[in-house]
């Protein structure tokens, strides 16, 4: 149940306003205790406002709102903004309804005797842009009231005018108003002033407001805006279909960040063919020349790298960006050149284009100096070589371009004549000294005889040398796939252990190889493995555990839980990893699992047992062992709590799980223990002791600790509740929390200055909004732009996210017509991961009709801008999607609707989608504008047929 459903049920049942408030408080305490106050207030207000659609002018609903405000559960600023936003809906355009809603504010103000509405109606420090948005809604409400028939018992025109008169004096600093917003508000105010039914008091306030705005929106601003609108209205392809600029850092940095965010999944950096398809689609959408394309793409990569460097030096993010820019991007560009030749540009022209672009790129000293001053990454750690660091990035980057065949040595010498001719990356030099190529060198160094310390040193040196990352990834992938195909458990175990224990190894691999393919091979290996055929099952199970830990850790780290894992036509299921720890009662186990449970329980927790014999290992499949491990702990702990098992017997059985033979099963065990501790209200001394034993043991695998740490910190408090201390003394949970914090790389907790992970105060939807507004701020500031759309869709449902996004984009469009369109195009057309739905069809079929219908209730100026914006987004996103489909077909041979539906079918339905909420003037304007664009009609003839 939601607050909206609770309110509807209460109202329809005749429950009084006071009792309704009590029900709301109870619901909030049980379901929304951690929700943001603003979001709860918004939900309460909207839950009542929506009922006015079905019950227009009902005083009982007004009583609900007054009671909520009087009780303090709803504040006036939140009520006002939600009411004014809702008043734009034609479904609320009833004189009685609007008058009742206005009177909630007006009556309170005049009864309170307050001198000014500032502080109670409009919060102190309210951002000017947000206040003006509220004022725009208020003026739109007044315009609606003036156009409604005059009712005999309701003075909606007077009430709406009073709200406008209350709000306008709250604009205390007109200098903070942007020119575009000033022009819009000036136009709306001027239209209202001319209305004959307006009261003199409200007219006077509006005239003063209009005079102040006219000083901000002078003739130059008006002329510039009219020219901009005429440019968009011309329907030229560079105005609406592509980038319309030779400098588009917004689109390029969004695309590059997408490749990094999703590097382990489809359409990420490691998915070479599809990553190249994205670049080819970008080339076609922007219509850039090869020189411009190279310049924009590489400068954008440098901007992302420079921006990721903190004031204190290099970060993990900057290391990944450096590894991508030097180690991965040149390899993608080699593939890109071959695919882009279908544009009619031969390979030689692409070579010369990069040659012409490089001097300008490498003269971006503002970026290169920041990158080079971070510290050594590729040459050497010696002080003598650090002294020539200002040339290190340029040297590495040019060397890599030369190595992959994108430029010639003569080009390197002409561009950077001061670069040492004998520059060689560190790892390549070491390989040459050993008379090996890079691949052979890594093969030798990663041998089974190498010690863990030697491998750690090798990986660190390799990570510092991006030029060798591609060779390292090739060796690891070949070794991984060959060992799975040949059922070489020992070799596969060594590779998986390396990737689990060393983050930098997995980072190198994820930039160059498709991690999901490796996980799929590992899952198939685990599923098919048969211990009955091996000579030493104990060693085999230990090696198999390393494979399981790799799968668990990698799926968690890259959020691959919903990804479809395929080996050829075979689909692998990783659900058994998610459910480990959920079934912990022996009576819930199936026949095969129950038989294994009985055997293992006797082997581990029977005092007369001689330990784990080979026969039990041979008879138990790995997936079964993962499933029964929590049940074994559950049963043993119950026996101990009932006095049927000695403490030493329990400890002895647990010790088996801290050895390499079984410690790979502990993620599910810890999940069970945490859930039981929480379920029992922390009155679980045995569970807590076992949990502490496992998490603080040096034998607990780091992967298990990392997987368990977030839930551990969430469930285990710094001090246990007072009621739990009876019977278990002063149990100290600090060691458990410290182990979890170390696993996550967090600092130790200080009792005097606790650095606990804070509970987010903002509602999830507000967190998504914050990500969006941060993206806008970066775009306005000329910085690298990143928007993790998949994360936003975890925080907010798709329709809610898109509605919020386009509300923010519409506001941003008032000041800049370009970056909002580019961000919208990226969000709608960039392929999403399997856990996220495709957004373009959702936008066109569900969100766009509402946006078009809402434009009908706007002022003429606002309506024109909204139509301009929607036309730009529709044309740009559909064109971009068309180029993506074509690029996937030509680059990857894939002919499938990667965005959920084919672009042709979406274009065919477009006219019907636009008219879905009615054939108002805005719908007609959108369709007319699109039909007048010859490039758009040429790309989508099915659209023209449906108009």
Phi, psi and omega in degrees: 000147177247171176299324179297316179292321179299315181295316180298314181296319180295315181295315182290339178269000178077020180288138183292164182297320181295317179293324178299318178299319178299320178295321179297316180298319179296317179298318181294318181295330182268332188239334186234030186299329182259007179285154177293143182300319181297319181292323177295316178300317180298317179296319179296312180299313181294329180296331177273316183302322183294335181287338178295341176296321181267338182230070185297136175066023183278119181296334180295326177290322175298323178296323176302313183294316179298320180294320179297320179290316180298324181283345179089001180280347177223126180267158181298316180301318180292318178300315184298313182294320179290320180295313182295322177295318180291332183292346176287342180287129178301337181292344178256005183279063175242128184306317182295317180297310183295323179295315178301317182291323177293321184295334177304319180280309188296315182298318180296318183298312183287334178283333185281333183074014180294141182287332185212145177285349182290125181112322178251325178267322176237120182297147172299138179080012178300128179304138185301320181298319180289322177296318179295327175297319177296318179295319177301317178295321180294318178293325176296322176296316179298320178298319177296315181298322179293333182269348180282154174296148183284115181278155183286332188244358184231130180258063185296326180296317179294315181297315179296322178296322178298321180295318177299316181295330177286324186281321188300320178293349179284349175279094187270341182225091183293341181294342180277356183276129177291156183300318182295316179294321178299319180295318179295310181296322178299317180296315180296316180297320179297320179296321180291320182302327183282353184283130185291338184273358183289138178289154183296324181297312181292323179298319180295318178297317180295323180295318177297320177297317182294322179296318178297321181288325183297332178288337179271327184254072181289186184297323182298318180295319180295316180296318180298318181294318179297321178294322180295317180294322178295323179296316178293321183291341182293338179075017178293143183299327181285350180272329187226339188267331184232209185286328182061022180200149175271000176229096184233076180289336181297305182295316184296317181288328174298315181294315181295319177297325176298318179298326180281313180305319186251031189296337182265356186241189178298143178064023174255182182302322181286342179268077190311303183301317182285328174298320177294322178300322177297319179293321178295317178298321178297318178300315182291321182292321181280337185059031179284155169287161178304320181297314180296319180300311180298316182300311183295318184292313184287320176297323178296320177297318178296322179296316177299318180295312182296321182290335181280352180276127181276171180294339181266358178130201184293149176237171176298321179297318180292328177295319178294319179294322178294318178298322179289312186295317181273315190272327187252317186303316178302322178294322176294323181291329176298312177296322181299316181302319180292320180287325184283353179295342177293348177281003179090010180250119185286165185299324181298323179292325177294320177300312181293328179297317178294322178299319180287331183281329188299317181303316180294322180296313186280359173265008174279071184296334179299326178275314186294323180294320178294320180294315186284338183276002181288316184149174184291139177228329188232329187279293182198164177266001185284152182296327182295323181277336176296335183292340179253025184298331180304340179259001190293316182294312179303316181297312180296315184294313179295321178300317181292320176300322178291317183297323182273357175091016180278332177221164179263164180298326179297324178294318179301315182294323181287326181283319185228073185295341181274355180289135178301133181291338183261021179296128175221135176300151188301311186293324178295323179293319178295320179295320180295322178297330179270007181059039179229156169278175185299317181299314180295325180295315178293323178301318182289318184288333181263032180287159178300337182279350182291138179282156177305322180295320179295319180294321179297317178296317179300313182296321178297315180293322178294319181298328180282356184234085184301338181295342182258359187296322181296318179294318178300314181297320179299317181295315182295317181296316180296318180293322181294308184291322180292322181290327176289319180293325182267005182053046178266088186296321184295313180296315180298321178299317181296319179294313181296320179296319179297315182290330179285319188274341185236105183301323183295330179293316180290328176295314178300316183294319185293334179285337188243344185226156181276103185299325182299329177292320178294318178298320179297316178297321179293320178297317178297321179297313180297318183294322187268350189293137182233111182287347183293338185262358183266157182282319182237093184296330181295315177294320181297315180294323177299314178296320180297326178300324177297324178293316180298316179298321176300314181298312182299311184293320183289318178299319180290317185294320184257013177054054184257017187301328181257007183286137176282118181265125184231140168237102189067232178268000183272130179261128181257143183248124179259012184297334182296337177284325180289322186276351178299123182103350182272322179259102184243000177264130181304326182287353176268353183279148177281177190301310181298317181293322181294321178296318178294321179302314181298316181295316182288324179298319179292320182292325187265322190239016174261123182302335181271359183289147178261013178104194185270115180268161181298327184298321181289327177292319180294329186273352186247123176286149182304319181297325179292320180296320176298322184286322186271347183303312177298324179294325178296316178294317181301314182293317182295319180294320177299318178298319179294318181293330180273001179078015181266358181218134178289155178297322181294324179294317178299313181297322179295317179295320180295327183299331177298325182283351177263003173264164182297342181292323186232358186293345178286351178268001192284341181300315178292324179297314181293323176300317178296314182299318179297317180295324179290319177300316180293317182296325182272008179064033178070002174273065184217070187299320181291316179301316181295320178296316179295318179300317179296319179301316184290311188287333182264001180282140176294342182272354178288123185301140178305325179297320178295317179298316180295320180294325186270341190300314182301314179294325179298312180292331179286323188266321185271116181281171179295321175227140181287152178304151185302321186293343183275350186283343176285124177094343178228010174066201180271082179286131183257108180278359185301317179300325179295312181294322180295320178298319180293319180293320177298322180296330180266001180075022179269156180289163178295148178283138176249123183299334181269340180215074190292129178255056179283158176289120185289147173283126182302129180276335180276145175296157182305318180299322180290329175296320177297319178297321180297319177300319181293311182294328175295322176298316179298318180298319178295319180296317179294326183276001179074018181266172175297138186249131178225136175217111179276089185295324179298322177293319178301322182285343170283331182273337187212141177300154186305313182293321178296317180297313181295321178298314178297315181302313184285336172294317178290321179296321180297320176295317180294330183295338179296329183258337183206120184274346187271303188295327175298322179292321180292318178296317179299318180297317178299311183300320186279333190244352178283127181302136182266162175288162183302335182281351182243141180284154174293135190265336183297312177297322179297318179297310185293320187273330188244315187273316183304314180304321179292320179295320179293315180296321180295331180296336180296331182267005179274166173294160181305319181292313179298320180298317180298318180293320180295318178297316178304313183296313182295320178298316180298316182292316181299309183294318182293316184288319178294322178294317177298318179297322178297317179295325179294315178301316181295317182295320178296323180292315185279330184269318186248352184071019182263125177240084182210155180282084186294340179259023176098318177220159177291148181297325180298316180292323178294320178294324180296323182276354190302312183300317178294323178296317182297323182270006188301322182262020178121152181263062179281181181297326181294318178300317179296319180296318179298312182293321179296318180296317180294319181294337180277352181270105183298317178299321180294315180295323179294322178288328186229072180297334179294332176293314182299327181291337183263349183291000000 
